Amino acid sequence: MSDKDITVAGTNISSVKSLNSQSGMSYNEAKAFIARTTGGHGTKKYSTTDVGKVRREIQGKK
């Protein structure tokens, strides 16, 4: 381990990075997951819905 791996405060940077990689979803991954699974306002960019297909299905049921 080199001096570059330890901060002035004594934190082991390699250890922190390793623990972070094992901690689960990132903030942005969590936002995308919540948007996909719960709907909500401003979530269109996370949607996988084919709007045209939904419209055609609705119009076909009339």
MOPAC internal coordinates of N, CA, C and O (Angstrom, degrees):
PM7 1SCF
backbone

  N    0.0000 0     0.00 0     0.00 0    0    0    0
  C    1.4581 1     0.00 0     0.00 0    1    0    0
  C    1.5247 1   108.28 1     0.00 0    2    1    0
  O    1.2310 1   120.52 1   -48.06 1    3    2    1
  N    1.3113 1   116.62 1   131.94 1    3    2    1
  C    1.4623 1   120.99 1  -178.80 1    5    3    2
  C    1.5161 1   110.41 1   -95.99 1    6    5    3
  O    1.2310 1   121.01 1    -8.49 1    7    6    5
  N    1.3288 1   115.67 1   171.51 1    7    6    5
  C    1.4657 1   120.99 1   177.75 1    9    7    6
  C    1.5193 1   111.86 1   -63.90 1   10    9    7
  O    1.2310 1   120.57 1   157.70 1   11   10    9
  N    1.3381 1   116.52 1   -22.30 1   11   10    9
  C    1.4606 1   120.34 1  -179.51 1   13   11   10
  C    1.5352 1   111.56 1   -70.56 1   14   13   11
  O    1.2310 1   120.26 1   160.95 1   15   14   13
  N    1.3286 1   117.11 1   -19.05 1   15   14   13
  C    1.4628 1   121.25 1  -178.50 1   17   15   14
  C    1.5309 1   113.46 1   -85.92 1   18   17   15
  O    1.2310 1   120.15 1   173.71 1   19   18   17
  N    1.3247 1   117.33 1    -6.29 1   19   18   17
  C    1.4534 1   121.86 1  -178.81 1   21   19   18
  C    1.5303 1   108.71 1  -119.82 1   22   21   19
  O    1.2310 1   120.77 1   -48.77 1   23   22   21
  N    1.3469 1   116.12 1   131.23 1   23   22   21
  C    1.4644 1   119.43 1   177.85 1   25   23   22
  C    1.5230 1   109.67 1   -79.90 1   26   25   23
  O    1.2310 1   120.39 1    -7.54 1   27   26   25
  N    1.3209 1   116.86 1   172.46 1   27   26   25
  C    1.4601 1   122.27 1   178.00 1   29   27   26
  C    1.5271 1   110.10 1   -59.45 1   30   29   27
  O    1.2310 1   120.57 1   146.36 1   31   30   29
  N    1.3308 1   116.52 1   -33.64 1   31   30   29
  C    1.4619 1   121.05 1  -179.27 1   33   31   30
  C    1.5280 1   112.29 1   -79.49 1   34   33   31
  O    1.2310 1   120.43 1   173.39 1   35   34   33
  N    1.3376 1   116.78 1    -6.61 1   35   34   33
  C    1.4628 1   119.97 1   177.85 1   37   35   34
  C    1.5143 1   114.39 1    97.12 1   38   37   35
  O    1.2310 1   119.71 1  -170.28 1   39   38   37
  N    1.3160 1   118.16 1     9.72 1   39   38   37
  C    1.4624 1   122.27 1  -179.76 1   41   39   38
  C    1.5221 1   110.30 1   -78.23 1   42   41   39
  O    1.2310 1   120.49 1   -48.34 1   43   42   41
  N    1.3159 1   116.67 1   131.66 1   43   42   41
  C    1.4611 1   121.92 1   177.78 1   45   43   42
  C    1.5283 1   108.12 1   -83.01 1   46   45   43
  O    1.2310 1   120.32 1   -73.82 1   47   46   45
  N    1.3163 1   116.99 1   106.18 1   47   46   45
  C    1.4612 1   122.69 1  -174.85 1   49   47   46
  C    1.5269 1   111.39 1   -63.06 1   50   49   47
  O    1.2310 1   119.87 1   137.98 1   51   50   49
  N    1.3202 1   117.86 1   -42.02 1   51   50   49
  C    1.4668 1   121.23 1  -179.74 1   53   51   50
  C    1.5232 1   110.98 1   -61.76 1   54   53   51
  O    1.2310 1   120.80 1   139.15 1   55   54   53
  N    1.3245 1   116.08 1   -40.85 1   55   54   53
  C    1.4609 1   120.32 1   179.14 1   57   55   54
  C    1.5303 1   111.18 1   -64.78 1   58   57   55
  O    1.2310 1   120.38 1   137.17 1   59   58   57
  N    1.3203 1   116.89 1   -42.83 1   59   58   57
  C    1.4725 1   121.39 1   179.66 1   61   59   58
  C    1.5273 1   110.25 1   -63.65 1   62   61   59
  O    1.2310 1   120.19 1   136.06 1   63   62   61
  N    1.3391 1   117.24 1   -43.94 1   63   62   61
  C    1.4590 1   120.35 1   179.00 1   65   63   62
  C    1.5236 1   111.08 1   -62.21 1   66   65   63
  O    1.2310 1   120.58 1   139.62 1   67   66   65
  N    1.3252 1   116.49 1   -40.38 1   67   66   65
  C    1.4592 1   120.79 1   179.11 1   69   67   66
  C    1.5318 1   110.88 1   -63.78 1   70   69   67
  O    1.2310 1   120.57 1   134.50 1   71   70   69
  N    1.3133 1   116.51 1   -45.50 1   71   70   69
  C    1.4708 1   120.59 1   179.31 1   73   71   70
  C    1.5237 1   111.03 1   -64.81 1   74   73   71
  O    1.2310 1   119.99 1   140.51 1   75   74   73
  N    1.3335 1   117.62 1   -39.49 1   75   74   73
  C    1.4669 1   121.30 1   178.88 1   77   75   74
  C    1.5225 1   111.34 1   -62.95 1   78   77   75
  O    1.2310 1   120.18 1   141.20 1   79   78   77
  N    1.3249 1   117.26 1   -38.80 1   79   78   77
  C    1.4626 1   120.06 1  -178.07 1   81   79   78
  C    1.5250 1   111.61 1   -68.10 1   82   81   79
  O    1.2310 1   120.47 1   159.23 1   83   82   81
  N    1.3132 1   116.70 1   -20.77 1   83   82   81
  C    1.4679 1   121.16 1  -179.21 1   85   83   82
  C    1.5237 1   112.60 1   -98.76 1   86   85   83
  O    1.2310 1   120.11 1  -177.59 1   87   86   85
  N    1.3220 1   117.40 1     2.41 1   87   86   85
  C    1.4665 1   120.74 1  -170.12 1   89   87   86
  C    1.5214 1   115.00 1   -85.88 1   90   89   87
  O    1.2310 1   118.85 1   172.67 1   91   90   89
  N    1.3203 1   119.79 1    -7.33 1   91   90   89
  C    1.4555 1   120.54 1   179.53 1   93   91   90
  C    1.5127 1   112.09 1   112.41 1   94   93   91
  O    1.2310 1   121.01 1    29.64 1   95   94   93
  N    1.3276 1   115.67 1  -150.36 1   95   94   93
  C    1.4623 1   121.57 1  -175.31 1   97   95   94
  C    1.5171 1   111.92 1   -72.31 1   98   97   95
  O    1.2310 1   121.56 1   -31.64 1   99   98   97
  N    1.3243 1   114.61 1   148.36 1   99   98   97
  C    1.4636 1   120.32 1   172.10 1  101   99   98
  C    1.5283 1   108.06 1   -78.24 1  102  101   99
  O    1.2310 1   120.76 1    -8.58 1  103  102  101
  N    1.3118 1   116.16 1   171.42 1  103  102  101
  C    1.4631 1   121.21 1   178.53 1  105  103  102
  C    1.5244 1   110.88 1   -57.55 1  106  105  103
  O    1.2310 1   120.23 1   132.35 1  107  106  105
  N    1.3372 1   117.17 1   -47.65 1  107  106  105
  C    1.4656 1   120.53 1  -178.30 1  109  107  106
  C    1.5243 1   111.47 1   -68.92 1  110  109  107
  O    1.2310 1   119.59 1   144.99 1  111  110  109
  N    1.3263 1   118.38 1   -35.01 1  111  110  109
  C    1.4642 1   120.65 1   175.95 1  113  111  110
  C    1.5237 1   110.39 1   -64.79 1  114  113  111
  O    1.2310 1   120.56 1   139.68 1  115  114  113
  N    1.3245 1   116.54 1   -40.32 1  115  114  113
  C    1.4670 1   120.85 1   178.47 1  117  115  114
  C    1.5286 1   110.77 1   -64.97 1  118  117  115
  O    1.2310 1   120.07 1   137.90 1  119  118  117
  N    1.3437 1   117.47 1   -42.10 1  119  118  117
  C    1.4707 1   120.70 1   177.47 1  121  119  118
  C    1.5252 1   110.79 1   -60.09 1  122  121  119
  O    1.2310 1   120.36 1   135.04 1  123  122  121
  N    1.3187 1   116.92 1   -44.96 1  123  122  121
  C    1.4666 1   120.72 1  -179.59 1  125  123  122
  C    1.5242 1   110.65 1   -64.57 1  126  125  123
  O    1.2310 1   119.95 1   138.90 1  127  126  125
  N    1.3201 1   117.71 1   -41.10 1  127  126  125
  C    1.4623 1   121.41 1   179.33 1  129  127  126
  C    1.5269 1   111.03 1   -62.79 1  130  129  127
  O    1.2310 1   120.76 1   133.51 1  131  130  129
  N    1.3116 1   116.16 1   -46.49 1  131  130  129
  C    1.4707 1   120.65 1   179.50 1  133  131  130
  C    1.5219 1   110.38 1   -62.45 1  134  133  131
  O    1.2310 1   120.20 1   138.59 1  135  134  133
  N    1.3174 1   117.21 1   -41.41 1  135  134  133
  C    1.4692 1   120.83 1  -179.94 1  137  135  134
  C    1.5280 1   110.48 1   -64.17 1  138  137  135
  O    1.2310 1   120.14 1   138.35 1  139  138  137
  N    1.3320 1   117.34 1   -41.65 1  139  138  137
  C    1.4717 1   120.52 1  -179.01 1  141  139  138
  C    1.5207 1   111.87 1   -69.62 1  142  141  139
  O    1.2310 1   119.85 1   145.94 1  143  142  141
  N    1.3166 1   117.89 1   -34.06 1  143  142  141
  C    1.4594 1   120.01 1  -172.59 1  145  143  142
  C    1.5181 1   114.55 1   -96.12 1  146  145  143
  O    1.2310 1   119.46 1   162.40 1  147  146  145
  N    1.3352 1   118.63 1   -17.60 1  147  146  145
  C    1.4591 1   119.45 1  -176.96 1  149  147  146
  C    1.5178 1   113.92 1  -120.56 1  150  149  147
  O    1.2310 1   119.64 1   171.34 1  151  150  149
  N    1.3151 1   118.29 1    -8.66 1  151  150  149
  C    1.4634 1   120.00 1  -175.76 1  153  151  150
  C    1.5086 1   109.26 1    74.63 1  154  153  151
  O    1.2310 1   119.96 1    26.24 1  155  154  153
  N    1.3020 1   117.67 1  -153.76 1  155  154  153
  C    1.4564 1   119.78 1   177.99 1  157  155  154
  C    1.5119 1   112.37 1   119.09 1  158  157  155
  O    1.2310 1   120.96 1    -0.88 1  159  158  157
  N    1.3135 1   115.77 1   179.12 1  159  158  157
  C    1.4605 1   123.06 1  -177.97 1  161  159  158
  C    1.5208 1   110.74 1   -85.36 1  162  161  159
  O    1.2310 1   120.28 1   -39.98 1  163  162  161
  N    1.3153 1   117.06 1   140.02 1  163  162  161
  C    1.4514 1   121.67 1   176.35 1  165  163  162
  C    1.5195 1   114.20 1    70.99 1  166  165  163
  O    1.2310 1   120.14 1  -154.06 1  167  166  165
  N    1.3295 1   117.34 1    25.94 1  167  166  165
  C    1.4640 1   119.89 1  -176.62 1  169  167  166
  C    1.5241 1   112.81 1  -108.61 1  170  169  167
  O    1.2310 1   120.13 1  -169.58 1  171  170  169
  N    1.3258 1   117.36 1    10.42 1  171  170  169
  C    1.4624 1   120.72 1  -176.06 1  173  171  170
  C    1.5270 1   112.70 1   -57.08 1  174  173  171
  O    1.2310 1   120.03 1   143.03 1  175  174  173
  N    1.3303 1   117.54 1   -36.97 1  175  174  173
  C    1.4630 1   119.40 1  -177.27 1  177  175  174
  C    1.5259 1   112.19 1   -66.36 1  178  177  175
  O    1.2310 1   119.72 1   162.40 1  179  178  177
  N    1.3203 1   118.15 1   -17.60 1  179  178  177
  C    1.4623 1   121.61 1   178.52 1  181  179  178
  C    1.5294 1   112.45 1   -96.62 1  182  181  179
  O    1.2310 1   120.26 1   172.89 1  183  182  181
  N    1.3272 1   117.12 1    -7.11 1  183  182  181
  C    1.4530 1   121.90 1  -174.47 1  185  183  182
  C    1.5249 1   112.23 1   -75.43 1  186  185  183
  O    1.2310 1   121.44 1   -36.85 1  187  186  185
  N    1.3172 1   114.85 1   143.15 1  187  186  185
  C    1.4653 1   120.60 1   174.73 1  189  187  186
  C    1.5258 1   110.49 1  -110.77 1  190  189  187
  O    1.2310 1   120.41 1  -168.38 1  191  190  189
  N    1.3304 1   116.82 1    11.62 1  191  190  189
  C    1.4534 1   122.36 1  -178.34 1  193  191  190
  C    1.5195 1   110.84 1   -73.70 1  194  193  191
  O    1.2310 1   120.44 1   -46.49 1  195  194  193
  N    1.3233 1   116.77 1   133.51 1  195  194  193
  C    1.4629 1   122.34 1   174.65 1  197  195  194
  C    1.5320 1   106.86 1   -87.81 1  198  197  195
  O    1.2310 1   120.66 1   -80.55 1  199  198  197
  N    1.3144 1   116.34 1    99.45 1  199  198  197
  C    1.4641 1   122.06 1  -174.58 1  201  199  198
  C    1.5235 1   110.74 1   -59.69 1  202  201  199
  O    1.2310 1   119.74 1   137.98 1  203  202  201
  N    1.3210 1   118.10 1   -42.02 1  203  202  201
  C    1.4582 1   121.69 1   179.37 1  205  203  202
  C    1.5199 1   112.23 1   -60.52 1  206  205  203
  O    1.2310 1   120.59 1   138.62 1  207  206  205
  N    1.3229 1   116.47 1   -41.38 1  207  206  205
  C    1.4668 1   120.97 1   179.03 1  209  207  206
  C    1.5233 1   110.44 1   -64.16 1  210  209  207
  O    1.2310 1   120.26 1   137.61 1  211  210  209
  N    1.3136 1   117.11 1   -42.39 1  211  210  209
  C    1.4665 1   120.73 1   178.73 1  213  211  210
  C    1.5087 1   110.14 1   -62.62 1  214  213  211
  O    1.2310 1   120.15 1   135.54 1  215  214  213
  N    1.3251 1   117.32 1   -44.46 1  215  214  213
  C    1.4795 1   120.04 1   178.01 1  217  215  214
  C    1.5107 1   112.27 1   -60.04 1  218  217  215
  O    1.2310 1   120.72 1   136.23 1  219  218  217
  N    1.3496 1   116.23 1   -43.77 1  219  218  217
  C    1.4682 1   119.63 1   178.70 1  221  219  218
  C    1.5305 1   111.45 1   -62.82 1  222  221  219
  O    1.2310 1   120.45 1   140.09 1  223  222  221
  N    1.3139 1   116.74 1   -39.91 1  223  222  221
  C    1.4698 1   119.82 1   178.36 1  225  223  222
  C    1.5244 1   111.49 1   -64.68 1  226  225  223
  O    1.2310 1   120.66 1   138.44 1  227  226  225
  N    1.3386 1   116.34 1   -41.56 1  227  226  225
  C    1.4597 1   119.71 1   179.35 1  229  227  226
  C    1.5220 1   110.80 1   -65.98 1  230  229  227
  O    1.2310 1   120.04 1   135.80 1  231  230  229
  N    1.3245 1   117.54 1   -44.20 1  231  230  229
  C    1.4506 1   121.43 1  -178.81 1  233  231  230
  C    1.5336 1   111.32 1   -67.29 1  234  233  231
  O    1.2310 1   120.08 1   150.16 1  235  234  233
  N    1.2989 1   117.46 1   -29.84 1  235  234  233
  C    1.4646 1   121.32 1   179.73 1  237  235  234
  C    1.5192 1   112.37 1   -73.38 1  238  237  235
  O    1.2310 1   119.91 1   158.68 1  239  238  237
  N    1.3265 1   117.77 1   -21.32 1  239  238  237
  C    1.4674 1   121.66 1  -178.00 1  241  239  238
  C    1.5088 1   113.18 1   -85.50 1  242  241  239
  O    1.2310 1   119.94 1   171.90 1  243  242  241
  N    1.3443 1   117.73 1    -8.10 1  243  242  241
  C    1.4705 1   120.84 1  -178.62 1  245  243  242
  C    1.4984 1   111.16 1   -75.27 1  246  245  243
  O    1.2310 1   120.10 1   180.00 1  247  246  245

